[in-house]
Amino acid sequence: MSPTPLLSFRWAVTTDKGLRRTSNEDSHCERADIGLFVVADGMGGHVAGEVASRVAVEAIQAFIAETAHADKNRTWPFPFEPSLSLEANRLKAAFRLANRKIASAIADSNDLRGMATTASALLAGAASACVAHVGDSRVYVLHDGKLDQLTHDHSWVEEQVRAGTMSPTAARQHPWRNVVTRALSGGEDPEVDVTEVRPRSGERYLLCSDGLFSVVGDQQIAEILGSPRPLQEITTALIDAANAGGGPDNTTAVVLEVDAP
């Protein structure tokens, strides 16, 4: 029996080191054949952030490819959560294995001590998809011109916003805005947030590192994302907007458009 076809996406990606960094510590993955899209941001100011993001993306991709035809009855590296979809269980396990790969890399080289990365991912199934993240890389969806943020940043300022002690505007300007409270760093198995979604034809999804939304507001992101231009031009326009805002960080934007069934 052939596998059930996955949801179909058109996609494009653009990544840039920005105007103030000498290297690009972001990594990304676009594997429509296995339904996987990932953005990881090696944490600025940490040793070998580019290594951490690359190791994480490679580990996530490898596990998702390995389990492409798996079911809940296989032997899983972590307890299978029956309340979650198969895709959600695969992504949570992939993120945790990525964290352990980072731990192994650190153990093998003292030069890599202190490296860490954020990560966000979308994994498509046959009729639904799962979004997972650790840290402050984000996933958005644009539907009928309305932009919704599907992830909640694991950051100090986001915790203050959610507690009502800081406004979103103040959070974007706060000197601690880049302090994350959760990351893939090789420590204990991370808590991975997952969200189940049902993509609809014509919707556009955006996976991005914080170099974008730290300087480009939601309204401008929505306007660019909703443009009728080709997807590659849209991802380029998002990067251009980040650089027009000062380009303080590396920026990666992956845009997906759901094809008609």
BALOBA-1460 file (C-alpha; in Angstrom, 3 decimals):
// residues 261
<rec num="1" residu="m" x="0.000" y="0.000" z="0.000"/>
<rec num="2" residu="s" x="1.435" y="3.402" z="-0.956"/>
<rec num="3" residu="p" x="1.694" y="6.100" z="1.775"/>
<rec num="4" residu="t" x="-1.093" y="8.683" z="2.067"/>
<rec num="5" residu="p" x="-0.124" y="11.881" z="0.194"/>
<rec num="6" residu="l" x="0.931" y="14.797" z="2.391"/>
<rec num="7" residu="l" x="-0.530" y="18.276" z="2.260"/>
<rec num="8" residu="s" x="0.996" y="20.132" z="-0.675"/>
<rec num="9" residu="f" x="2.834" y="23.452" z="-0.323"/>
<rec num="10" residu="r" x="4.628" y="25.863" z="-2.591"/>
<rec num="11" residu="w" x="7.493" y="27.492" z="-0.728"/>
<rec num="12" residu="a" x="10.418" y="29.907" z="-0.854"/>
<rec num="13" residu="v" x="13.204" y="30.901" z="1.545"/>
<rec num="14" residu="t" x="15.608" y="33.797" z="1.954"/>
<rec num="15" residu="t" x="18.266" y="34.167" z="4.642"/>
<rec num="16" residu="d" x="20.666" y="37.035" z="5.307"/>
<rec num="17" residu="k" x="23.302" y="37.881" z="7.897"/>
<rec num="18" residu="g" x="21.909" y="41.390" z="8.358"/>
<rec num="19" residu="l" x="23.845" y="44.647" z="8.523"/>
<rec num="20" residu="r" x="25.587" y="44.286" z="11.883"/>
<rec num="21" residu="r" x="26.705" y="40.639" z="12.001"/>
<rec num="22" residu="t" x="29.770" y="39.204" z="10.292"/>
<rec num="23" residu="s" x="28.282" y="35.721" z="9.862"/>
<rec num="24" residu="n" x="24.894" y="34.019" z="9.594"/>
<rec num="25" residu="e" x="24.094" y="31.705" z="12.520"/>
<rec num="26" residu="d" x="20.620" y="30.778" z="11.208"/>
<rec num="27" residu="s" x="19.913" y="27.390" z="9.626"/>
<rec num="28" residu="h" x="16.829" y="26.165" z="7.795"/>
<rec num="29" residu="c" x="15.295" y="23.126" z="6.110"/>
<rec num="30" residu="e" x="12.634" y="22.776" z="3.409"/>
<rec num="31" residu="r" x="11.706" y="19.127" z="2.750"/>
<rec num="32" residu="a" x="8.323" y="19.121" z="1.031"/>
<rec num="33" residu="d" x="8.833" y="15.427" z="0.276"/>
<rec num="34" residu="i" x="8.521" y="14.620" z="3.982"/>
<rec num="35" residu="g" x="6.361" y="17.640" z="4.848"/>
<rec num="36" residu="l" x="9.030" y="19.317" z="7.008"/>
<rec num="37" residu="f" x="10.029" y="22.977" z="7.230"/>
<rec num="38" residu="v" x="12.391" y="24.289" z="9.940"/>
<rec num="39" residu="v" x="14.067" y="27.547" z="10.988"/>
<rec num="40" residu="a" x="16.726" y="27.563" z="13.716"/>
<rec num="41" residu="d" x="18.543" y="30.585" z="15.121"/>
<rec num="42" residu="g" x="21.941" y="29.981" z="16.680"/>
<rec num="43" residu="m" x="21.836" y="32.236" z="19.698"/>
<rec num="44" residu="g" x="23.766" y="35.460" z="19.154"/>
<rec num="45" residu="g" x="26.590" y="36.052" z="21.587"/>
<rec num="46" residu="h" x="27.015" y="32.340" z="22.222"/>
<rec num="47" residu="v" x="29.949" y="30.262" z="21.043"/>
<rec num="48" residu="a" x="29.372" y="28.450" z="17.753"/>
<rec num="49" residu="g" x="25.720" y="29.361" z="17.387"/>
<rec num="50" residu="e" x="25.940" y="28.446" z="13.724"/>
<rec num="51" residu="v" x="27.039" y="24.922" z="14.705"/>
<rec num="52" residu="a" x="24.161" y="24.534" z="17.163"/>
<rec num="53" residu="s" x="21.539" y="25.590" z="14.606"/>
<rec num="54" residu="r" x="22.986" y="23.326" z="11.914"/>
<rec num="55" residu="v" x="23.204" y="20.305" z="14.236"/>
<rec num="56" residu="a" x="19.617" y="20.872" z="15.368"/>
<rec num="57" residu="v" x="18.213" y="21.179" z="11.838"/>
<rec num="58" residu="e" x="20.111" y="18.116" z="10.625"/>
<rec num="59" residu="a" x="18.945" y="16.033" z="13.600"/>
<rec num="60" residu="i" x="15.305" y="17.086" z="13.251"/>
<rec num="61" residu="q" x="15.364" y="16.376" z="9.528"/>
<rec num="62" residu="a" x="17.003" y="12.970" z="9.996"/>
<rec num="63" residu="f" x="14.434" y="11.754" z="12.539"/>
<rec num="64" residu="i" x="11.442" y="13.014" z="10.561"/>
<rec num="65" residu="a" x="12.773" y="11.290" z="7.426"/>
<rec num="66" residu="e" x="13.416" y="8.075" z="9.387"/>
<rec num="67" residu="t" x="9.840" y="8.037" z="10.734"/>
<rec num="68" residu="a" x="8.115" y="9.105" z="7.510"/>
<rec num="69" residu="h" x="6.125" y="5.841" z="7.377"/>
<rec num="70" residu="a" x="6.028" y="5.086" z="11.098"/>
<rec num="71" residu="d" x="2.950" y="4.596" z="13.250"/>
<rec num="72" residu="k" x="2.294" y="4.896" z="16.961"/>
<rec num="73" residu="n" x="3.162" y="1.228" z="17.509"/>
<rec num="74" residu="r" x="6.847" y="1.578" z="16.607"/>
<rec num="75" residu="t" x="9.490" y="1.863" z="19.324"/>
<rec num="76" residu="w" x="9.838" y="5.560" z="20.134"/>
<rec num="77" residu="p" x="12.869" y="7.206" z="21.817"/>
<rec num="78" residu="f" x="10.497" y="9.011" z="24.198"/>
<rec num="79" residu="p" x="7.082" y="8.034" z="25.595"/>
<rec num="80" residu="f" x="4.391" y="8.350" z="22.914"/>
<rec num="81" residu="e" x="1.660" y="10.822" z="23.948"/>
<rec num="82" residu="p" x="-1.694" y="9.420" z="22.734"/>
<rec num="83" residu="s" x="-3.416" y="12.789" z="23.229"/>
<rec num="84" residu="l" x="-1.253" y="14.233" z="20.435"/>
<rec num="85" residu="s" x="-1.182" y="13.457" z="16.733"/>
<rec num="86" residu="l" x="1.483" y="11.288" z="15.182"/>
<rec num="87" residu="e" x="3.066" y="14.391" z="13.635"/>
<rec num="88" residu="a" x="3.212" y="16.131" z="17.022"/>
<rec num="89" residu="n" x="4.874" y="13.124" z="18.634"/>
<rec num="90" residu="r" x="7.401" y="12.921" z="15.796"/>
<rec num="91" residu="l" x="8.284" y="16.613" z="16.089"/>
<rec num="92" residu="k" x="8.586" y="16.567" z="19.883"/>
<rec num="93" residu="a" x="10.886" y="13.555" z="19.704"/>
<rec num="94" residu="a" x="12.910" y="15.153" z="16.896"/>
<rec num="95" residu="f" x="13.476" y="18.328" z="18.917"/>
<rec num="96" residu="r" x="14.567" y="16.362" z="21.969"/>
<rec num="97" residu="l" x="16.936" y="14.224" z="19.909"/>
<rec num="98" residu="a" x="18.356" y="17.419" z="18.408"/>
<rec num="99" residu="n" x="19.046" y="18.655" z="21.923"/>
<rec num="100" residu="r" x="20.936" y="15.440" z="22.660"/>
<rec num="101" residu="k" x="22.927" y="15.781" z="19.418"/>
<rec num="102" residu="i" x="23.995" y="19.228" z="20.587"/>
<rec num="103" residu="a" x="25.029" y="17.721" z="23.927"/>
<rec num="104" residu="s" x="27.170" y="15.147" z="22.092"/>
<rec num="105" residu="a" x="28.821" y="17.832" z="19.971"/>
<rec num="106" residu="i" x="29.647" y="19.860" z="23.075"/>
<rec num="107" residu="a" x="31.090" y="16.777" z="24.791"/>
<rec num="108" residu="d" x="33.355" y="16.217" z="21.791"/>
<rec num="109" residu="s" x="34.750" y="19.755" z="21.674"/>
<rec num="110" residu="n" x="35.431" y="22.258" z="24.434"/>
<rec num="111" residu="d" x="35.258" y="25.013" z="21.797"/>
<rec num="112" residu="l" x="31.517" y="24.400" z="21.464"/>
<rec num="113" residu="r" x="30.635" y="24.807" z="25.132"/>
<rec num="114" residu="g" x="27.841" y="27.315" z="25.600"/>
<rec num="115" residu="m" x="26.356" y="26.975" z="22.123"/>
<rec num="116" residu="a" x="22.566" y="26.897" z="21.796"/>
<rec num="117" residu="t" x="19.795" y="27.473" z="19.292"/>
<rec num="118" residu="t" x="16.114" y="28.200" z="19.013"/>
<rec num="119" residu="a" x="13.997" y="26.248" z="16.531"/>
<rec num="120" residu="s" x="10.549" y="26.345" z="14.992"/>
<rec num="121" residu="a" x="9.091" y="23.767" z="12.620"/>
<rec num="122" residu="l" x="5.988" y="22.805" z="10.674"/>
<rec num="123" residu="l" x="5.341" y="19.151" z="9.847"/>
<rec num="124" residu="a" x="2.534" y="18.320" z="7.431"/>
<rec num="125" residu="g" x="0.395" y="15.215" z="7.513"/>
<rec num="126" residu="a" x="-2.308" y="14.114" z="5.095"/>
<rec num="127" residu="a" x="-4.995" y="16.590" z="6.216"/>
<rec num="128" residu="s" x="-3.461" y="18.456" z="9.133"/>
<rec num="129" residu="a" x="-0.108" y="19.768" z="10.309"/>
<rec num="130" residu="c" x="1.769" y="20.357" z="13.529"/>
<rec num="131" residu="v" x="3.779" y="23.399" z="14.543"/>
<rec num="132" residu="a" x="6.480" y="22.978" z="17.203"/>
<rec num="133" residu="h" x="8.987" y="25.383" z="18.710"/>
<rec num="134" residu="v" x="11.544" y="25.999" z="21.411"/>
<rec num="135" residu="g" x="12.775" y="29.561" z="21.942"/>
<rec num="136" residu="d" x="11.696" y="32.678" z="20.055"/>
<rec num="137" residu="s" x="11.752" y="31.688" z="16.390"/>
<rec num="138" residu="r" x="8.167" y="32.145" z="15.248"/>
<rec num="139" residu="v" x="5.496" y="30.633" z="13.008"/>
<rec num="140" residu="y" x="2.679" y="32.798" z="11.619"/>
<rec num="141" residu="v" x="-0.299" y="32.057" z="9.386"/>
<rec num="142" residu="l" x="-2.015" y="34.538" z="7.065"/>
<rec num="143" residu="h" x="-5.676" y="33.736" z="6.317"/>
<rec num="144" residu="d" x="-8.023" y="36.129" z="4.518"/>
<rec num="145" residu="g" x="-5.584" y="38.975" z="5.165"/>
<rec num="146" residu="k" x="-5.402" y="38.325" z="8.923"/>
<rec num="147" residu="l" x="-2.025" y="37.463" z="10.467"/>
<rec num="148" residu="d" x="-2.019" y="35.097" z="13.453"/>
<rec num="149" residu="q" x="1.032" y="34.128" z="15.488"/>
<rec num="150" residu="l" x="0.912" y="30.378" z="16.143"/>
<rec num="151" residu="t" x="3.852" y="30.278" z="18.552"/>
<rec num="152" residu="h" x="4.489" y="32.085" z="21.834"/>
<rec num="153" residu="d" x="8.068" y="33.209" z="22.393"/>
<rec num="154" residu="h" x="9.981" y="31.497" z="25.159"/>
<rec num="155" residu="s" x="11.601" y="34.761" z="26.195"/>
<rec num="156" residu="w" x="11.834" y="36.966" z="29.250"/>
<rec num="157" residu="v" x="9.990" y="39.889" z="27.652"/>
<rec num="158" residu="e" x="7.186" y="37.639" z="26.363"/>
<rec num="159" residu="e" x="6.656" y="36.364" z="29.905"/>
<rec num="160" residu="q" x="6.287" y="39.973" z="31.070"/>
<rec num="161" residu="v" x="3.819" y="40.759" z="28.261"/>
<rec num="162" residu="r" x="1.702" y="37.706" z="29.069"/>
<rec num="163" residu="a" x="1.758" y="38.642" z="32.754"/>
<rec num="164" residu="g" x="0.490" y="42.120" z="31.861"/>
<rec num="165" residu="t" x="3.526" y="43.941" z="33.259"/>
<rec num="166" residu="m" x="4.914" y="45.076" z="29.891"/>
<rec num="167" residu="s" x="3.343" y="46.214" z="26.626"/>
<rec num="168" residu="p" x="4.266" y="44.554" z="23.303"/>
<rec num="169" residu="t" x="5.765" y="47.866" z="22.144"/>
<rec num="170" residu="a" x="7.955" y="48.132" z="25.236"/>
<rec num="171" residu="a" x="8.989" y="44.488" z="24.845"/>
<rec num="172" residu="r" x="10.307" y="45.142" z="21.331"/>
<rec num="173" residu="q" x="12.530" y="47.937" z="22.682"/>
<rec num="174" residu="h" x="13.620" y="46.355" z="25.965"/>
<rec num="175" residu="p" x="17.371" y="45.644" z="26.346"/>
<rec num="176" residu="w" x="16.528" y="42.076" z="27.442"/>
<rec num="177" residu="r" x="14.350" y="41.368" z="24.396"/>
<rec num="178" residu="n" x="16.823" y="38.734" z="23.133"/>
<rec num="179" residu="v" x="16.955" y="36.769" z="26.393"/>
<rec num="180" residu="v" x="15.298" y="33.393" z="25.800"/>
<rec num="181" residu="t" x="14.001" y="31.210" z="28.601"/>
<rec num="182" residu="r" x="14.052" y="27.972" z="26.605"/>
<rec num="183" residu="a" x="16.475" y="26.695" z="23.953"/>
<rec num="184" residu="l" x="18.153" y="23.610" z="22.526"/>
<rec num="185" residu="s" x="21.406" y="23.782" z="24.441"/>
<rec num="186" residu="g" x="22.389" y="20.206" z="25.260"/>
<rec num="187" residu="g" x="20.935" y="20.286" z="28.772"/>
<rec num="188" residu="e" x="17.904" y="18.398" z="30.053"/>
<rec num="189" residu="d" x="15.292" y="17.269" z="27.521"/>
<rec num="190" residu="p" x="13.480" y="20.493" z="26.581"/>
<rec num="191" residu="e" x="9.773" y="21.161" z="26.882"/>
<rec num="192" residu="v" x="8.569" y="21.459" z="23.285"/>
<rec num="193" residu="d" x="5.391" y="23.437" z="22.588"/>
<rec num="194" residu="v" x="3.198" y="21.962" z="19.839"/>
<rec num="195" residu="t" x="0.128" y="23.320" z="18.085"/>
<rec num="196" residu="e" x="-2.135" y="21.336" z="15.771"/>
<rec num="197" residu="v" x="-3.385" y="23.204" z="12.675"/>
<rec num="198" residu="r" x="-5.532" y="22.380" z="9.642"/>
<rec num="199" residu="p" x="-4.041" y="24.285" z="6.702"/>
<rec num="200" residu="r" x="-6.524" y="25.512" z="4.109"/>
<rec num="201" residu="s" x="-5.944" y="26.193" z="0.437"/>
<rec num="202" residu="g" x="-4.436" y="29.634" z="-0.146"/>
<rec num="203" residu="e" x="-3.206" y="30.147" z="3.407"/>
<rec num="204" residu="r" x="0.372" y="31.290" z="3.820"/>
<rec num="205" residu="y" x="2.628" y="30.236" z="6.664"/>
<rec num="206" residu="l" x="5.767" y="32.099" z="7.718"/>
<rec num="207" residu="l" x="8.608" y="30.559" z="9.728"/>
<rec num="208" residu="c" x="11.184" y="33.148" z="10.763"/>
<rec num="209" residu="s" x="13.996" y="33.989" z="13.129"/>
<rec num="210" residu="d" x="13.749" y="36.984" z="15.469"/>
<rec num="211" residu="g" x="15.820" y="39.145" z="13.136"/>
<rec num="212" residu="l" x="12.553" y="39.758" z="11.270"/>
<rec num="213" residu="f" x="9.887" y="40.482" z="13.869"/>
<rec num="214" residu="s" x="12.238" y="42.342" z="16.214"/>
<rec num="215" residu="v" x="12.235" y="45.253" z="13.751"/>
<rec num="216" residu="v" x="9.263" y="44.630" z="11.407"/>
<rec num="217" residu="g" x="5.779" y="44.973" z="12.865"/>
<rec num="218" residu="d" x="2.886" y="42.584" z="12.350"/>
<rec num="219" residu="q" x="1.030" y="44.957" z="10.025"/>
<rec num="220" residu="q" x="3.981" y="45.258" z="7.663"/>
<rec num="221" residu="i" x="4.633" y="41.508" z="7.802"/>
<rec num="222" residu="a" x="0.973" y="40.877" z="6.897"/>
<rec num="223" residu="e" x="1.103" y="43.333" z="4.006"/>
<rec num="224" residu="i" x="4.234" y="41.762" z="2.539"/>
<rec num="225" residu="l" x="3.057" y="38.194" z="3.166"/>
<rec num="226" residu="g" x="-0.275" y="38.906" z="1.491"/>
<rec num="227" residu="s" x="1.281" y="40.372" z="-1.639"/>
<rec num="228" residu="p" x="0.331" y="38.731" z="-4.972"/>
<rec num="229" residu="r" x="4.017" y="38.627" z="-5.942"/>
<rec num="230" residu="p" x="5.874" y="35.296" z="-6.323"/>
<rec num="231" residu="l" x="6.828" y="33.683" z="-3.012"/>
<rec num="232" residu="q" x="10.554" y="34.195" z="-3.614"/>
<rec num="233" residu="e" x="9.998" y="37.929" z="-4.010"/>
<rec num="234" residu="i" x="7.956" y="37.911" z="-0.802"/>
<rec num="235" residu="t" x="10.726" y="36.286" z="1.257"/>
<rec num="236" residu="t" x="13.228" y="38.741" z="-0.213"/>
<rec num="237" residu="a" x="10.930" y="41.658" z="0.642"/>
<rec num="238" residu="l" x="10.677" y="40.445" z="4.253"/>
<rec num="239" residu="i" x="14.472" y="40.374" z="4.546"/>
<rec num="240" residu="d" x="14.733" y="43.795" z="2.899"/>
<rec num="241" residu="a" x="12.268" y="45.182" z="5.445"/>
<rec num="242" residu="a" x="14.362" y="43.798" z="8.312"/>
<rec num="243" residu="n" x="17.496" y="45.368" z="6.886"/>
<rec num="244" residu="a" x="15.665" y="48.651" z="6.263"/>
<rec num="245" residu="g" x="14.891" y="48.603" z="9.974"/>
<rec num="246" residu="g" x="18.586" y="48.450" z="10.802"/>
<rec num="247" residu="g" x="19.326" y="44.788" z="10.121"/>
<rec num="248" residu="p" x="20.565" y="44.185" z="13.681"/>
<rec num="249" residu="d" x="20.531" y="40.384" z="13.435"/>
<rec num="250" residu="n" x="20.578" y="37.439" z="11.061"/>
<rec num="251" residu="t" x="17.180" y="36.978" z="9.436"/>
<rec num="252" residu="t" x="15.620" y="33.905" z="7.834"/>
<rec num="253" residu="a" x="12.129" y="33.754" z="6.322"/>
<rec num="254" residu="v" x="10.476" y="30.606" z="4.974"/>
<rec num="255" residu="v" x="7.087" y="31.192" z="3.350"/>
<rec num="256" residu="l" x="4.703" y="28.332" z="2.529"/>
<rec num="257" residu="e" x="1.497" y="28.559" z="0.534"/>
<rec num="258" residu="v" x="-1.022" y="25.749" z="0.809"/>
<rec num="259" residu="d" x="-1.918" y="24.350" z="-2.604"/>
<rec num="260" residu="a" x="-5.452" y="23.404" z="-3.510"/>
<rec num="261" residu="p" x="-6.150" y="19.703" z="-2.840"/>
